[in-house]
Amino acid sequence: MEQRKDTRAARPARSTSRKALRLLTAVVLPAILGLVSAPDAALSAANAGGSSAGAGAVLPLGVQESFEGQWLIDFEEREDGRVQLTLRYRNEKDAKGSSDGWNWNSSFPIDPAQLHGLSRETAMSAAGTNARFQLKRDAGTLDCEGWFRQGSGSGHFRFSPNPAFAAELKRQGIGEPTDRQLFSLAVADLGFAFMDELRAQGYERPNLDGLVRMAHHGVRLDYLRGLKSFGYQVKTIDALVRMRDHGVTLGFIQELRDFGITNLTAEELVRTRDHGVSASFIKELKAEGYDPTQLEGLIRLRDHGVSVSFIKELREEGYRSLPLEQLVRMRDHGVTTSFIRDLKALGYTNLSVEELVRMRDHGVTASFVRRVKDERGTAPPVDELIRIKNRGGSY
């Protein structure tokens, strides 16, 4: 037993020696050879040793988290003259499987004039060429380098945070941002103009977490201004984030406006989007003669599975311009067009919606009606069919 204890005691020493050797290999030797800078080498060694560069992680003194990633640009012609920029960042988990792994991807249109140092001639090079340019934001700058050919480009970027912006956020009482938070704000372009717009529209002043939350959920300056132009001032950051999360885009709001649906609350916009009341659905209903401004009715149709194809099939069977509530009632009670056609084949034509619903509710099927007719040699009225069924008729 004593020998086993001595063996265990020796293991930490060997582990320590190996860790020291790794540190020597990862930091000292490359630094001597000039292969990596000292801060980068120290960061690599910290990651190799199991430390995480995220929240709660401790980096070596003087070393900051590095934000480097990939960019993609497509100069495909757009009506507004902007180009599509995609930024990708991946912070791998460390060797011990830390949960700090952060994968991030953002794609958005941007005015080419904001890509400082990149000309259209460079981007559209037929033979292909190297390119270097900057995307400058209040929160920091993305230095980009890579390759362009015939309007398509890709490469790598490195983010440099702006300490002056960080100091201003702290001075205003919003908070003291980390470099990671500044990176998020820079990519989303949430800077002084964004905060000024929030203030001008009467929104609550965000704290740092709220500001970063808007950046992560797609609340941008153009979204704020677009809402204002449509007459929407939702007032709270939570409402803004909720609208974006549920797909309430400016384009969606414009589509509703085109059909006369305006002045909705933030919650009504979210409900409309969540329940699938799309522009195409509204357009098709309007073509069937329904008023698209009956928003609650449209939501009920979608909730109860009333499709436009169902409405068209009913019209072909002679049920035209039914009130929305009757459409919902028929769908809820299982009145299908095949049920209607089967009854017609048995001589039951021009039945009311209420008669069809009652027959379905009482289990009066087409096969039951056929058996009753064969037995009696005649077609009983609907009420009689229901009484026979309720008495336990064995037809």
Secondary structure, DSSP 4 states (H G I P E B T S, - for coil): -HHHHHHHHHHHHHHHHHHHHHHIIIIIHHHHHTSS-HHHHHHHHHHHTT--SSTT--PPTT-----EEEEEEE----TTS-EEEEEEEEE---TT--TT-EEEEEEEEE-GGGEET--HHHHT-SS-EEEEEEEEETTEEEEEEEEEETTEEEEEEEEEE-HHHHHHHHHTTS----HHHHHHHHHHT-SHHHHHHHHHTTPPPP-HHHHHHHHHTT--HHHHHHHHHTT-----HHHHHHHHHTT--HHHHHHHHHTT-----HHHHHHHHHTT--HHHHHHHHHTT--TT-HHHHHHHHHTT--HHHHHHHHHTT--S--HHHHHHHHHTT--HHHHHHHHHTT--S--HHHHHHHHHTT--HHHHHHHHHHHSS---HHHHHHHHHTT---
